[in-house]
Amino acid sequence: MCTFSLSSLKSVCETILRVMTLSNVMVTSCGMKALYGLFNGNPRATTLNAELNAQMIKALYEYHPSNNDVQPLKAWLAVMEAAHKNLTRLDEKLCLGHLPRFFSVCMTCLLSEKAEVASSATKTMKELLRACLAPAVEGTKQVTSAPSSTNTPLHKIVKALETGLGYQFHAAWGLVMQVFAVMFEVAGKECPALFKKSLLSIANLRDSPRFPYKAELDHAVGAAIKYLGPRQVLEAVPLNITGDDDDYSFPRSWLLPVIRDNVCNTELGFFTIYFLPLAAKLRQRSLEAESTGNQVVCKSYDALQRQIWSLLPGFCTQPTDLAQSFKGICKILGSAISDREDLRTEVMSGLRKLINKSKEEEESKQEVARFAKNFLPILFNLFTTEPENAKDTTRLAVLETIKTYLQIADTALINSFCDKCKEKIHEEGVSPFKRHALMDLLLVMLPVVDQTRVEAIFKLTTPFLSDMDKTLQKKCYRVLEELCSSSSEACQMFVTENLSTIQGVLLDSLSTSSPSSKAPRLRCLINIFKILKEEEKDFLLAVVPEAILCTKEIGEKARSASYQLLVEMGRAKMRWNKNENEALEDYFQMVMAGLGGSPQMVSSTLLALTRILYEFKASISMPLLETIVEQLCLLLKSKTREVVKAALGFMKVLLSAYPDTVLAPHLKQIMSSLVSQKEDCKHHFRFKAKEIYAKLIKKFGYETIFGMSPPSIHKVLVNIKKTQERAKKKKKERDSDSEEESDQEHFRSQPESVDDLLRDTDSEEETETKPKRKTRDKTQAKLAWLQEGGDIMDFLDPTASKKVLATKPEEKKDMKKREPAFKMASDGRLIITESSDEEGPEKMGEDEDDLEDLLKAIEQGAGNVKKTKKRKVEDLGSDDEASAPKYKAGGGGIHRPLAKVKRSAPQEAGSEYRAKKAGGDIKKTGRPDPYAYLPLNFQALNKRKKAKMAGRFTNLVKGAKKGAKKGYKGKKKT
């Protein structure tokens, strides 16, 4: 198409449009495909200029399908969307003029009976707002001051969207809210005054009872708050909370959580002048109500003022007026931190956000740093004061706020605070809690003080590394860790000049370090090995045993740090030597020396070797690997479970780390060691060994492993093979099912191409419960339907194509006509017959049997009641009640009287309600109505018998349904 000239393209487009008037579904589909390809291909202006594009848009309105014809309408929307996007690329102003009409048409699509049509129209409007309106919205800023009656394109679009707030769109209000959310996002910042009427209408919908789309509405209002700003939103939708003569139901209080979740990048001063006075007044009203004993009003106002304070972090997120507004709010924030324990978390969160924002502008930074002398003492006092509640969670927030404020505070001020902390640590009578808190403060000050004070802090903490107070010892190790890892110039210079001193301190304190201090101690050693530039073999040999033993520590952080330290030592060893292979082999030999120790040391060494083998697998030479495998196979035969467990774990990692070509020379040795384990370990770790056999089969094949194994494990190998084949088969079926599902999801979720949109499908006729898709006949794609109506269709009418549907219209289902209770003769007379004459004896017999089944099911509580259609022998002769027999037993033989044996079986549940002379149950005075009262049985709680117990009620339910149906029919006849 792009090679066509303008005149040729115009002629082709006219021909396509003319052919599409034939009202043939396939022809229309092909025409839509061609036009979609034209607009979506971004043709040059010399091929398709803006005027021709606009003319094509106008012409396509004549081919608008029916709103209930799903696939053609979705294709038409896609073509129109592509046409408007291309027009925006050519001429933004011209496209803006065409948008109002298209939005009006899309709004009518929301009234469609088909949910897919409404969803597609919503998606199209949202896409066009972002692609076409957003680039042109900057030029509409002057329009906002115009009166509401101004007929600019933007006003028309807003008016079209506002029609969706009417009651006739009630089923599509959720979709309308989605479009408004995008509209606020696109034009809210530039034209806030344009949406005040819309916002008020939306808020009134939210206030209406049982509104079903509250989540979508809150999202739309949240978008307005985010892009228009809270000031504009509250001017349009007042909060209606003043503290004086309020409606205690507070109908607009839903706005507060919405503002909290969405406010950002706005005026901090608005919170100061609007929300802070309101919060103060509400708190005063709450205290007054508490003094008078009105608990309802007290709790209501207290909850509202807390919700207002919860807005503060949002207003502090990227504020636009920080330098101007911070001075007016800082005093209130300081008072809230010191006096209002219930507000500290929100206030400190907001303060941290303001500090981080101030780093972006020098003016704001100086303004916020100016008040550090006021905030830091308050925060220091809070942190060093022991809380009354042991579960107080605000101390970490206080420490984080101090750490953040120290980053912008004046250096001289920080140095003075640091000196005071050091003095108070050595004061007599200082409590352990306060000493721990002061040590935490020194830790956060360390990166921002000068080198002299860094040295003083190091000398202060060194004696405490051997202290019996485990918490204080751990905090001192944290100080050393921060000192070695800090990026500040003062810390780096001190570490470089005193590295040997730090190494000596760490080695000397090894024997006195507590388990809780292991993690920061090991991290400190990691940082030292990163810094070391020259080889220090003695230091390495001293640290390796500690790192190996710490792989068995209880604490997860300590174990993780030990593995990281082992890896870092290997990297340092390779960095120190030119020949990396020799260095790595030397390092492995150091670690493998632990295999000659106690079982715990051997187990720890195997864990260490597992980690460094996986890390340096690409650099390990074949001779070193052979040595490792030999040692591993030897340890698999150990009598100690702890050693065998670690060896099996090492074997799993070994099989995962290397391909079969590398491990093939060692396969026989590996299999021999696995089958030669001690009986105790073989039985105890049989499942772990089975996992290794499975890995070997995957890597080398079943036949190879089966041939190298003794008969004692053949059953295990056969079971593994069957399990793997079964898993492979299930995975294949699952993958094929997921491919089908992904194809369907792709069609629904991804932006549809025109081919997808025009693909005729009868999915609307299929029920959603069927998992398999219907296979369609190829001729079905050529079918079309006419939409029936009251008037005769004129095929020469240009709008006739809208009544040609590619989707089979749903037939209106009439109410099911009930048969009259009595038959009627031709002359209108009612024919009333007796039920016995009409249904006959067989029918009555069937009903009696059904009733007996129901009674039996109710009496037994469940069980399989066999339904039978056989009549009783005594009932075959006549329907009349049979007279009692005149014969009386007497004599001997077959004429002897039979004595009835009384059974001691318990009475069946509900049998006391059984009628003696009629079918069914009867009511008894003073007793409950005769429903199916089933006795409770504790065996019903048995999980193993759950299915059996549930099946007992099957026939009971069937009988109840049958009886209800029969009763309904009988009621109709009467």
Phi, psi and omega in degrees: 000324186295342180273355180288150170280168183297316181293320179295318180295321178298318179296319180295317180295320178297320178297317179298315180294324180293319180292328181291346178282359181287354178060030173258130186298315182294320179296315179298320179297314180295322177296318178297321177299316182296316181291323177297317178297325179295308184289324184282347181274004181050062182291158179292158180294335178286339178268312179227103180273176185295323182295314179295322177299316179295321178296322178296321179297316179297319182293327183291341177296336178287347183249022179293117181290175176295146181293348179254007178261099197297297189295313178299323180291322177296322177294319179296319178297321179295319179294316179295323177297315179296323180294317179291322178297318179294324178293324175298321178295326182273317184205102184297317184295318179295320179295321180300325178290336180269347184293319184304316181297317182294323178294325177297319178294319180296325179294325176293332178294336178292343178273002182295152176288341183267125181294328180295324180294312179298320179295318180294320178295319178297315180298320180295315180297318179297320180293319181289327177298318181284322187273327187251320183279323183302315179295332184264356187288337180296327180281357182257012183296322180289344182288334186297332181279351180286157178295164185293341181277357181296132184263058173276159180304321181294319177299318181296321179296316180297319179296321178297320179290325181294334176297333179291351178272358177285164186292335181294341178262018188301328180286342183246016181300325178299319178289323178298320179296324177296319180293318178297323179300317178291324178298316177298321180295321186280313188243000185294321184290323182276326186231062185292326184290344184287342189249012183294318179296317180297319180296320179294319178296319178297317180295323178295325175297319180297327181282345181290148184291143176054041176289125191274352186241048183293323180295315179295321179293317178298325177294319179294314178295324176298321176295322177296319179295321183290321188255327175277326183102149182296330179298313181293320181294317181287337172290324179279322182235089182300148180288334179058036173232114182239341186091354179237120177051047180280154168284116188292354172278344178045069187296336181260012181294344177296342179292329185297311176297326179294318177296316181302319185279346188235344185288135176188161175052049183224192185277120173292329180296331179294323176296322182293316187271339183252306189276323182296314176298323179295317179296321179296319180292320180294323178293321177297317178297323179296317179292322178296317180294326178293322180293330179270357178084011179272088187290327182296311179295321180300310181294322182297310181291326178295318178296321180293317181292330175289322176296323178295318178294332178292347177284342187303313179303325178292317178293335179273357179275110180050056179291151183269351184226043185298311184299328183273330189258345186295324181299325183282345185246345188295323180296319179294322179295318179298318178295320180295322180294319185278326188254329186256094181296329182286346183250358188300319183299311181295318183293316180292325176298315177296321180296319178296320178297320179294320180295315179295324177293324183294339180293341184280337181230134183295322180296315179293323180297315180295322181295315181288320180294335181297334182259013178296325180294340177269320184281318187298317177300322178298316182291322178298315181296320178298318186286327184269357177269127182290125182287151178289325180266122182294338182266021180295126184254005183274349184295322178294323177294322177297314180296321178294323177293319177299314180300320180291319183290328179296337182291338180243355183289162180292139183298319180297321178295319180294318180299321179293320177295321180296318180296322179293323178296316180297322180293318184289334178295326183268004178293146178286140177081009178291136183285154177303322180298314182293324178295319177297318180295319179294324177294323175297321179293320176297325179298316182283339177278340187305316182288349186243005178261170182280175187294327180300315181285333173298315179296322180293321179294322179296316179293329179290321186276336185303314180297333183281355179293339178251014183288150180284342176286106186294325179293316179295321178298317180297320180293326177292320174297325176296324177295316178297320178298315179295322179297318183282336184256354185292147178264002180289149184296321182296316180293317181297319178295319180295316181296318180298319182282336186236031183296317180296324178296317180296320178298318180296320179297319181292320180290324181290330184268007182299315186290337184258000182286135181274161179302325180290342181266357186298316184299307178295328178296314180294322177294327175296318178295323177301314181295326179292317179293334174290330183277326185302127181258333180245155185291133174230086187294323181295317179296321179296314180296330180285331185270331185303312180300321179297316180296322180294312182294330182287352175291347179252014180294156180287318183290133181294321180295322178293317179297316180298319179294325179294317177297319179295323178295320178298318178294317182294325177293322176296318178296320178296320179298319178288329180288329183283337186244146179287319178273101185292325181295316179294319179297319181291321178295321178296320180294319178297322179296322176300315182290319183291349176297336179289348179290348179264010183264205181291165178305322178295319179292321178296316179298315179296320180296321178296321177296318179295316179297324179301316183291314184285334175295315181293325182288319186249028185300329182284341184256358182280131179282161181296318177299321179293320178297320179298320178297318181296317181295320179299313179297321180295314181295327177292320182286339177295338180268008182293157178275343185273126180298319182302319181289316181296321179300314179294323179294321178294322175296319177298320181296319179299316179293322179299316180292332179278333187277331187240148177285172183294331181294329180280322185270350182304318179297340183256006187296314182299319180294321179295314180296321180297319181288327180292320183276352183257017179293157176296150186301320181297312181290324181298318180288320184292323184251033184294327180287323176294319177296324179296322176297321180290319176301320179297319177295320179295320179295319178296324186276321186246350180099150184293316184298319181296312182292321180296322181289335182266001186252153177283164181299340184294337181246010181298321179297322179296317181294320178297317178298320179296318180298314180296320179297318180294320178295321179294317179294323179294321179294316179296321179295321179296316178295319180295321179294319180294321177294319181292328177296318178296317180293320180294326176297316180293316180295323179298321180294326184275318191269323182285158176299119187290140169277167180295326177300319179291319183293325183269001179287115181288136179214148178257035182296337180289337180274347180270149176277150183288346183282346182277121183285331184268143180278148179286143173269125186261146172288143182297333181286345183293331181294342182268358184282153175212156182232152175259134178282121182283149179208182182285328184265159176286136183281134175259110183288347176273352178288132180301335181272006182293333182295337180291339181267359175267112188254141173270346178252133181295121181293145180284134178280138179287125183274119177284156177297139182294122181286124179277141178290141179296149182297329181237146176287155184235135177283171182296332180270004176101357181284142176279133179255110182253122182239156176286148181296327180290326179288325186280317187266334178082171184292328182294318181297318179296322179296320178297318180296321179295320179295319178299320180293322178296319177301315180298316180296319180296320179295320180293320182292318184278341181087339175164204186100164182274105178268119182282126181274133180228147181255005183283138176280153174290150184299320183287348181263356185285333185285316186205157177274345180285158181292127183286143179283155182293141181293143182274343184288138175239137182290148176179144181109209181237178180067228183285349180265007182288147176289137180261119179280134179281127181273123178279126180264148180267016181293148181292152180292136181292146182295128177088358183291339181290346180267355186290134179286144182274329185241012181206169178277155177093192182250165178231157176275149177232138182293139179079004180233159180296160178297150187281069170272181181278085178276112183256135179290143177285143182227124184294342179291343178295342179277353181288121183294325181292332182259019184299312182295320181296316182292324179292326181289344181295335185264006183297305182293331177298315180292318179300315180296322179295318178296319181295319179293321179295320179296317180295321179294324179295317179296319179295324178294324178295321184291329180279000000 
